[in-house]
Amino acid sequence: MATPGFDEPRIASGPFSSYVLDNAFDEMFDAERRDAETVAAMKAARRGELVNFVGVVEREGWPVESWTERGTRQECIDCFAGWNDEVHAIIDSLDVPYKWALLGRHPLDHFCAGSVCVIGDAAHPTLPFLAQGANMAIEDGMLLARCLDQFSGAEALRRYEAARMVRTTTIVVRSAENATRFHNAALANADGAADYVAREWQPERVRERYDWLFEYDTLTSPV
Ligand SMILES: Cc1cc2nc3c(=O)[nH]c(=O)nc-3n(C[C@H](O)[C@H](O)[C@H](O)COP(=O)(O)OP(=O)(O)OC[C@H]3O[C@@H](n4cnc5c(N)ncnc54)[C@H](O)[C@@H]3O)c2cc1C
């Protein structure tokens, strides 16, 4: 699996098609390039039959809350002006591009009211920079099931809320912190990017930022 780094000026030196064939269609690839205001990420899906392209563009004042608002290929081309040919080859082959805002929300201080509780995004919508939204929803389901198994009624919901509040709040807060870490002006040029990556992605710092995430066990976490 090839994962081009920040210091590579181009995603691949060869034609896009040979890059994809060489690197992606056998399993999965992630390809990313960042600059000060835009990020592009690609993943092959369904055994390489599809390529998922996500482009992040910094912008203020986006009021529409929707995952289904259609954009245009031209908007996408304009947003990624100056990027390499491989990125534009992907943009040119987009079917319908969709666009949505990344909206940060402050964590809630409760997930339950009476005999009703929420789980997943309804309880703790998060920016995607720890890639934990779906994971949290699954964890919620596991912990809620364990609480309902061991306690009844409002007590079960109260236990669920208590069991999940600190972890989900921490994920929401730390995802928001990663927004500026991943989308940082230092990444706009190769020299700044190399220093920044060397500093922020030292093994010790990465362990601090991620180990706690993956040490959580839904089967043994107290309820
Ligand atoms: C582009 C993108 C990339 C992501 N990447 C990751 C990742 O790498 N890792 C990760 O963990 N998470 C990721 N997430 C986040 C993840 O998709 C969400 O956190 C997760 O789907 C939340 O699950 P949920 O069940 O809480 O909500 P949803 O998946 O939103 O499910 C809610 C469901 O309720 C339905 N619904 C809404 N209103 C009604 C109604 N009135 N009546 C009936 N049904 C209704 C909706 O149609 C929907 O099917 C990503 C999200 C996006 C958009």
The ligand as a MOL file (V3000), in Angstrom:
LIG
                    3D

  0  0  0     0  0            999 V3000
M  V30 BEGIN CTAB
M  V30 COUNTS 53 58 0 0 0
M  V30 BEGIN ATOM
M  V30 1 C -17.5670 11.6180 4.8450 0
M  V30 2 C -17.6470 10.9860 6.2080 0
M  V30 3 C -16.5890 10.1770 6.6470 0
M  V30 4 C -16.6600 9.5520 7.8870 0
M  V30 5 N -15.6150 8.7670 8.2720 0
M  V30 6 C -15.6830 8.1170 9.4390 0
M  V30 7 C -14.6270 7.2500 9.8540 0
M  V30 8 O -13.6230 7.0810 9.1650 0
M  V30 9 N -14.7430 6.6040 11.0400 0
M  V30 10 C -15.8160 6.7710 11.8290 0
M  V30 11 O -15.8800 6.1540 12.9060 0
M  V30 12 N -16.8380 7.6050 11.4740 0
M  V30 13 C -16.7940 8.2740 10.2980 0
M  V30 14 N -17.8150 9.1180 9.9280 0
M  V30 15 C -18.8880 9.3990 10.8700 0
M  V30 16 C -19.9610 8.3330 10.8500 0
M  V30 17 O -20.4570 8.1370 9.5420 0
M  V30 18 C -21.0850 8.7980 11.7730 0
M  V30 19 O -20.5510 9.1990 13.0220 0
M  V30 20 C -22.0490 7.6450 12.0000 0
M  V30 21 O -22.6620 7.3050 10.7810 0
M  V30 22 C -23.0970 8.0360 13.0340 0
M  V30 23 O -23.9980 6.9700 13.1320 0
M  V30 24 P -25.4480 7.2210 13.6780 0
M  V30 25 O -26.1290 5.9010 13.6090 0
M  V30 26 O -25.3790 7.9300 14.9900 0
M  V30 27 O -26.1020 8.2520 12.6870 0
M  V30 28 P -26.4170 8.0800 11.1350 0
M  V30 29 O -25.4410 7.1510 10.4820 0
M  V30 30 O -26.5550 9.4760 10.6140 0
M  V30 31 O -27.8190 7.3380 11.1170 0
M  V30 32 C -29.0050 8.0400 11.4100 0
M  V30 33 C -30.0760 7.4090 10.5420 0
M  V30 34 O -31.3270 7.9250 10.9600 0
M  V30 35 C -32.0850 8.2070 9.8010 0
M  V30 36 N -33.0830 9.2080 10.1550 0
M  V30 37 C -32.9050 10.5300 10.4070 0
M  V30 38 N -34.0830 11.1080 10.7070 0
M  V30 39 C -35.0010 10.1450 10.6740 0
M  V30 40 C -36.4130 10.1260 10.9110 0
M  V30 41 N -37.0860 11.2290 11.2600 0
M  V30 42 N -37.0480 8.9500 10.7830 0
M  V30 43 C -36.3750 7.8050 10.4510 0
M  V30 44 N -35.0500 7.7730 10.2210 0
M  V30 45 C -34.3800 8.9320 10.3290 0
M  V30 46 C -31.0740 8.7030 8.7960 0
M  V30 47 O -31.5440 8.5860 7.4770 0
M  V30 48 C -29.9200 7.7360 9.0700 0
M  V30 49 O -30.0230 6.5470 8.3350 0
M  V30 50 C -17.7800 9.7390 8.6940 0
M  V30 51 C -18.8430 10.5570 8.2520 0
M  V30 52 C -18.7740 11.1730 7.0220 0
M  V30 53 C -19.9200 12.0310 6.5390 0
M  V30 END ATOM
M  V30 BEGIN BOND
M  V30 1 1 1 2
M  V30 2 1 2 3
M  V30 3 2 2 52
M  V30 4 2 3 4
M  V30 5 1 4 5
M  V30 6 1 4 50
M  V30 7 2 5 6
M  V30 8 1 6 7
M  V30 9 1 6 13
M  V30 10 2 7 8
M  V30 11 1 7 9
M  V30 12 1 9 10
M  V30 13 2 10 11
M  V30 14 1 10 12
M  V30 15 2 12 13
M  V30 16 1 13 14
M  V30 17 1 14 15
M  V30 18 1 14 50
M  V30 19 1 15 16
M  V30 20 1 16 17
M  V30 21 1 16 18
M  V30 22 1 18 19
M  V30 23 1 18 20
M  V30 24 1 20 21
M  V30 25 1 20 22
M  V30 26 1 22 23
M  V30 27 1 23 24
M  V30 28 2 24 25
M  V30 29 1 24 26
M  V30 30 1 24 27
M  V30 31 1 27 28
M  V30 32 2 28 29
M  V30 33 1 28 30
M  V30 34 1 28 31
M  V30 35 1 31 32
M  V30 36 1 32 33
M  V30 37 1 33 34
M  V30 38 1 33 48
M  V30 39 1 34 35
M  V30 40 1 35 36
M  V30 41 1 35 46
M  V30 42 1 36 37
M  V30 43 1 36 45
M  V30 44 2 37 38
M  V30 45 1 38 39
M  V30 46 1 39 40
M  V30 47 2 39 45
M  V30 48 1 40 41
M  V30 49 2 40 42
M  V30 50 1 42 43
M  V30 51 2 43 44
M  V30 52 1 44 45
M  V30 53 1 46 47
M  V30 54 1 46 48
M  V30 55 1 48 49
M  V30 56 2 50 51
M  V30 57 1 51 52
M  V30 58 1 52 53
M  V30 END BOND
M  V30 END CTAB
M  END
